[in-house]
Amino acid sequence: IRLDMNQRKNLYLFCKEALNNIAKHSGATTAELRFSKSGHKLSVLIVDNGRGFDTTAGDEVTVSLGGNGLGNLRQRAQELGGEVTISSARGKGTSIMLEFEM
């Protein structure tokens, strides 16, 4: 997979932020990081079995967690020209999917 320097930086920082959020906030005992490629699209899936959170709270979640983690993930996805989807529910863990064109 060929990524330019800016893509590599943003992908690295995206994964770092997501994994840091898991370590700091989720209480998870397991986490998975999966990469897949289809044509010119790269997908990154990060899943944990932690406590989860209410995604309908929007930016209130970011504030209540005391940081900018979810906003940073969205910003990195935007800089990659891609989309991030965050799925979570209290007691059900969290799934973060990043998709972008290479």
N, C-alpha and C positions, 0 to 999 in steps of 0.2 A: 504494500500500500504506500503510495507516494503522497505525502502531505507537504505543503510548503511550511516555512518556518513559523509563520503566524498561526496556521492551523495546528501544528504540533504543540505550540505554546498554549493555545486556548484549549485544546483537547486535554493536555496534561493538567492544566489548572482546573478544568471542569471535573475531571476524575478526582483530583486531590481534594477539591471542595466537597464533593459528594461523599468521599470516604471519610473525610474529617467530620462531616455532619453525622455520619453513622457512628463513628467512634465517640463523639461528644454527647450526642443527644438520644440515640435510638435505644440503647440498652440491648442491642442485638447480640446474639451468640454466633450468628453466621451472616456472611455477606458474600454476594457473587458479583463479579464484574465480567461481562461477556461482550465481545466485539463480533460483529458480523458485517459482511460486505455483500451488496447486491448491485451489480453494475457499477455505477459511480457513486452509490450511496453507502455511507458508513453509518452503522447503528451501534450504539453503546448502551447496554442495559446494565443497571446497577440495582440489585435487589437485596433487601435485608429482612430479617425476621424480628425486627425490633418492635417497640411499642406503637409506632405509627403516630399519625396526627390527623386532624380534621382539615382536609384540603379546601373545604368550603370557606374557611376563615380567611383565605387570601393572605394579604400582607400582614395581618394580625399574627399569623403563625411566625413569620420572620421576626417581628418585634418581640413576641412572647419568648422566643428562643434566645433572645439577647444578641442577635447578630444579623448579618446580611446574607447568610448562606444560600437561601433559595433565590434571592435576587441576583446573587453572583452567578448561580447556575443559569438563570435566564439570560443574563448579560453575555456569558461565554457562548451560549447557544446562538444568540443573535450575532455575535462577532464571527461565528463560524458560518453564518448564513443558514442556520438550521433551526430546528424546533426541539424543545424539551417538553416532555410530558411527565408530570409527577402524579403518581397514584398512591394513595395511602388511606388508611382508616385506623382509628384508635384500636390498639391490640392486634392489628393485622400486618404490621410491617409496612415497608415503603418500596416502591418501584420507581426508578427514574430512567426514562428512555430519551436518549439524544440521537437525533438523526440529522445528517447533513450531507450535502454533495461534496465530493472530493475534487 
